[in-house]
Amino acid sequence: MNIAIIYSLPTRRAQAGSFVQTDQDTAQSAREVEQALGEKGQQVRTVAVDEGSIKKIAEVRADVIVNLIEWDGHDLGLTDRAMSILEETGIPFTGSSRKVVLLANDKRTMKQKLDDFQLPTPGWQIFTLGNERLRSGFRFPAIVKLALEHCSIGLSPVAVVRSEHELREHVRRQVVTFDQPVIVEEFVTGREFQVTLLERNGTIEMLPPAEIIFDGGGAPTFLTFESRWDERHPDYDASTVDIAKLTQTQLQNLDECSYKTFHAFGFGGYCRLDIRLRDNTFYILEANANPGLGDDEDYGMTVSYKAAGMSFSDFVWEIIQAALRK
């Protein structure tokens, strides 16, 4: 089979900022996927795309395309353009459609979709200035998240606010600093999970859930940008990832919630859900279309597919097969 891997390079905006490593990671992912497919005996070509060369996607000739376009934030429009061209090629490609990717990558539409389908998610509100009236029943503590960013960009210990005054001060700072709206949602204390769903043989399967275990030594009990990306930061090793220990009833409830979410969004092939458990209720924090692919023991998806008896090449191959079944 002739397979093309299309991946995005950091934009000029990203290179000029402080978070470029989140975009550089995509090239590493492309190399790992290329190696994994080589292990399956496939012919593989990688195609790097930057903001000035999106049109070359139309020139790709392959039996199937691995889509590793991961621009977000203020560059989300580039993802829109790239995936529009990708869909116009008529070549099967991995993961979700353009429409679903854009829906999930904007936290405003992602959270609204969860509410529309009555899927459990923390209460939330959009802020564009910081002086908006709090909705009735707003609960603290709350966490302030950038509406268009992923990879924990903008998340630091001060993202959790405990009063209206703290909320407004932090919202105003984030809106000015990042020039985008924010989502403020109830901060759900409790266990945190990364749940991977994968289409295998035409059936959506929840892989063994991974749990993020925080060390409790005073570090934030959520993943900040520094704890995920800055190896020199003291919080970098403040959490570990392992297979979650859940009761059979909890696993059944989590499977049902995750399955409903997959279908509500119309995810394709695979997805990752970030979920917290409090008082025996699972709350969906994030629903991620086309999450990053990689063979990293610190990544919940890796922990999950290995617990399911798969190698990275097996996992990628299942995603390819799901694309071909579309």
DOROBA-209381 format. One record per residue (C-alpha): x, y, z. Coordinates in steps of 0.02 Angstrom, whole numbers, padded with zeros to 5 digits, always signed. Example, Ala and Ser with C-alpha at 12.3 -4.5 7.8 and 13.67 -1.06 7.14 Angstrom:
+00615-00225+00390+00684-00053+00357
//
This chain:
+00000+00000+00000+00058+00176-00040+00037+00287+00115+00069+00474+00132+00095+00559+00300+00048+00744+00295+00106+00846+00443+00108+01030+00490+00263+01135+00525+00263+01278+00652+00194+01440+00582+00285+01606+00591+00168+01657+00732+00210+01499+00830+00397+01519+00802+00390+01696+00869+00301+01640+01028+00342+01544+01186+00250+01382+01145+00331+01327+00981+00380+01157+01053+00198+01103+01048+00203+01121+00857+00378+01050+00837+00317+00891+00919+00216+00852+00761+00373+00819+00658+00430+00690+00786+00259+00609+00778+00273+00598+00587+00442+00511+00602+00373+00385+00727+00222+00348+00618+00334+00327+00466+00441+00201+00561+00287+00109+00626+00215+00089+00451+00384+00034+00386+00377-00106+00513+00214-00158+00429+00303-00167+00262+00216-00015+00187+00282+00113+00064+00277+00279+00155+00304+00459+00099+00305+00607+00219+00243+00778+00165+00285+00927+00276+00166+01074+00255+00192+01253+00312+00075+01402+00299+00141+01445+00126+00132+01270+00051-00040+01206+00098-00089+01189-00085+00035+01049-00112-00084+00934-00017-00185+00930-00180-00035+00852-00269-00022+00703-00151-00053+00533-00231-00080+00389-00110-00199+00249-00063-00224+00327+00108-00161+00481+00201-00111+00493+00384-00172+00666+00434-00055+00749+00560-00111+00928+00528-00114+01003+00703-00124+01193+00689-00237+01269+00820-00259+01432+00915-00250+01581+00797-00187+01461+00664-00345+01355+00665-00396+01436+00500-00245+01352+00420-00310+01184+00478-00477+01229+00398-00390+01267+00232-00279+01113+00238-00420+00993+00278-00533+01070+00147-00401+01026+00016-00375+00856+00096-00559+00815+00080-00561+00876-00100-00427+00748-00148-00551+00607-00119-00412+00503-00040-00459+00415+00123-00373+00497+00272-00355+00452+00454-00454+00527+00595-00600+00646+00596-00673+00755+00460-00635+00939+00439-00802+00986+00517-00772+00880+00672-00592+00938+00695-00646+01121+00691-00789+01084+00811-00679+00996+00938-00531+01117+00926-00636+01265+00983-00682+01239+01165-00838+01346+01145-00916+01231+01015-00843+01076+01098-00925+01117+01265-01089+01165+01182-01092+00997+01092-01071+00907+01259-01216+01007+01331-01325+00979+01178-01309+00790+01198-01327+00801+01389-01155+00727+01414-01082+00763+01587-00961+00908+01584-00917+01041+01713-01022+01198+01712-00943+01332+01602-00956+01509+01536-00874+01606+01394-00783+01768+01431-00720+01889+01299-00682+02039+01409-00688+01988+01591-00828+02102+01646-00971+01987+01590-01101+01948+01723-01075+01779+01804-01215+01660+01764-01330+01607+01904-01261+01464+02009-01080+01485+01952-00972+01380+02068-00795+01401+02132-00658+01347+02121-00652+01369+01933-00518+01349+01801-00482+01474+01661-00440+01397+01492-00402+01478+01324-00543+01442+01202-00434+01402+01051-00275+01325+01122-00227+01148+01164-00075+01061+01242-00108+01156+01406-00053+01321+01330-00102+01459+01451-00124+01341+01599-00020+01378+01754-00056+01360+01941-00146+01528+01943-00271+01463+01813-00376+01396+01958-00473+01540+02035-00572+01539+02197-00670+01700+02192-00754+01817+02069-00614+01944+02094-00479+01815+02051-00581+01756+01902-00600+01929+01827-00417+01975+01854-00353+01816+01773-00478+01820+01630-00427+01997+01585-00242+01949+01586-00271+01799+01474-00382+01891+01350-00253+02029+01331-00102+01911+01326-00173+01784+01203-00300+01891+01109-00439+01764+01116-00592+01719+01220-00578+01605+01371-00684+01468+01444-00707+01469+01632-00772+01304+01699-00801+01228+01869-00639+01146+01929-00683+00966+01962-00572+00891+02095-00545+00705+02084-00457+00572+01982-00409+00615+01803-00407+00497+01655-00355+00496+01473-00475+00383+01380-00432+00322+01206-00567+00257+01090-00518+00160+00935-00616+00087+00791-00567-00096+00771-00653-00206+00643-00791-00078+00625-00828-00070+00812-00785+00073+00930-00683+00006+01075-00629+00093+01234-00449+00043+01268-00398+00015+01450-00410+00192+01524-00251+00279+01581-00247+00381+01741-00141+00534+01776-00076+00515+01953-00021+00677+02037+00111+00662+02171+00020+00770+02299+00178+00864+02344+00105+01037+02324+00109+01039+02134-00052+01083+02041-00171+00936+02027-00194+00967+01842-00078+00970+01691+00000+01142+01667+00102+01192+01516+00264+01182+01617+00223+01010+01689+00197+00942+01513+00330+01031+01411+00468+01108+01518+00590+00973+01575+00681+01100+01685+00526+01147+01782+00502+01068+01956+00325+01015+01911+00383+00917+01757+00396+00754+01855+00249+00791+01971+00135+00664+01888+00143+00491+01814+00028+00393+01698-00031+00216+01731-00177+00102+01691-00327+00155+01795-00390+00041+01931-00580+00052+01922-00722-00059+01977-00820-00154+01847-00967-00036+01871-00855+00116+01849-00779+00042+01691-00953+00008+01620-01008+00186+01658-00850+00259+01583-00868+00151+01428-01049+00206+01404-01008+00390+01428-00858+00381+01310-00953+00284+01176-01094+00413+01177-00968+00554+01161-00879+00472+01013-01044+00459+00919-01110+00629+00972-00959+00715+00894-00946+00597+00746-00762+00560+00779-00673+00457+00648-00562+00308+00686-00499+00364+00855-00509+00501+00985-00451+00544+01160-00560+00605+01302-00494+00694+01456-00608+00648+01601-00620+00672+01788-00712+00565+01916-00797+00645+02065-00928+00562+02177-00945+00418+02052-00987+00536+01908-00872+00550+01759-00855+00728+01691-00788+00757+01515-00660+00897+01517-00602+00887+01337-00651+00788+01182-00501+00780+01066-00515+00744+00880-00356+00678+00798-00251+00680+00958-00063+00669+00935+00009+00500+00889+00168+00439+00970+00256+00300+01064+00285+00390+01230+00268+00302+01398+00214+00467+01477+00064+00479+01360-00101+00402+01413-00138+00340+01238+00025+00242+01233-00009+00165+01403-00183+00116+01343-00140+00034+01177+00001-00063+01256-00116-00124+01393-00231-00182+01252-00087-00288+01184-00041-00175+01038+00124-00102+00982+00129+00073+00911+00134+00001+00734-00021-00105+00774-00112+00048+00841-00071+00155+00688-00120+00011+00573-00292+00001+00655-00315+00188+00624-00266+00163+00441-00391+00020+00423-00528+00128+00499-00491+00264+00370-00504+00139+00228-00675+00080+00291-00751+00254+00279
//
